[in-house]
Amino acid sequence: MPGQALRGICWTMNAETPILIRMVATVIRSSKRPSPETEANRLRRIAHEAVLIAEADASIAAGRVVDEAEVDAWIDSIGTDNELPVPYAVGR
């Protein structure tokens, strides 16, 4: 189930999170495997991920987090007839 895989990446929500989660869900649901990654693309991806992780760490440190129950409910609703809106953190 995509929801189980998605829970592991939902530590903090920002403007890019819904797009990222939908992309991950699409890959999980797809029977096709992505093409092998080139070394140059891997290095670019790792650098980009480091930036996103630093931004997430800063958001968490500032108290901008979303309640786990809200995230779980939202993930479980993806692809249903009653899809919930994306939960966003309220900054402190």
C-alpha positions in Angstrom: 0.0 0.0 0.0 1.5 3.4 -1.0 0.4 4.9 2.3 2.8 2.8 4.3 5.8 3.8 2.2 4.8 7.4 2.3 4.7 7.6 6.1 8.5 7.2 6.2 9.1 10.5 4.3 6.4 12.7 5.9 8.5 14.4 8.6 7.7 18.0 7.6 5.4 19.5 5.1 6.3 22.4 2.8 5.1 23.7 -0.5 6.9 20.9 -2.4 5.7 18.0 -0.2 2.4 17.3 -2.0 4.2 17.1 -5.4 6.9 14.9 -4.0 4.5 12.5 -2.3 2.3 12.2 -5.4 5.5 11.5 -7.5 6.5 8.8 -5.0 3.1 7.3 -5.0 3.0 7.1 -8.8 6.4 5.3 -8.8 5.2 2.9 -6.1 2.0 2.1 -8.1 3.8 1.8 -11.4 5.0 -1.6 -12.6 7.8 -0.1 -14.5 11.2 0.5 -12.9 12.9 3.9 -13.3 15.9 4.0 -15.6 19.3 3.5 -13.9 20.7 6.8 -12.7 23.9 8.3 -14.1 26.7 9.2 -11.7 26.3 12.9 -12.5 22.5 12.7 -11.9 23.1 10.9 -8.6 25.4 13.6 -7.4 23.0 16.3 -8.3 20.2 14.4 -6.6 22.2 13.9 -3.4 23.1 17.7 -3.3 19.5 18.6 -3.8 18.4 16.2 -1.1 20.9 17.6 1.3 19.4 21.1 0.8 15.9 19.7 1.3 17.0 17.9 4.5 18.6 21.1 5.9 15.4 23.0 5.2 13.3 20.3 6.9 15.7 20.3 9.9 15.3 24.1 10.2 11.5 23.8 10.0 11.4 21.1 12.7 13.7 23.2 14.9 11.3 26.2 14.5 8.4 24.0 15.5 6.7 23.9 12.1 5.5 20.3 12.1 2.2 18.6 11.3 0.5 16.2 13.7 1.2 12.6 12.7 -2.5 11.7 12.8 -3.4 14.5 10.3 -0.7 13.2 7.9 -1.9 9.6 8.3 -5.5 10.6 7.5 -4.4 12.6 4.5 -2.2 9.8 3.1 -4.9 7.2 3.6 -7.3 9.5 1.7 -5.1 9.9 -1.4 -6.8 8.3 -4.4 -10.2 7.9 -2.7 -13.5 9.7 -3.4 -13.0 11.7 -0.2 -9.4 13.0 -0.6 -8.5 15.3 2.3 -6.6 18.6 1.7 -2.9 18.6 2.4 -2.2 19.3 6.1 0.2 22.2 6.6 2.2 23.2 9.6 1.4 26.3 11.5 4.7 28.2 12.1 5.6 29.3 15.5 
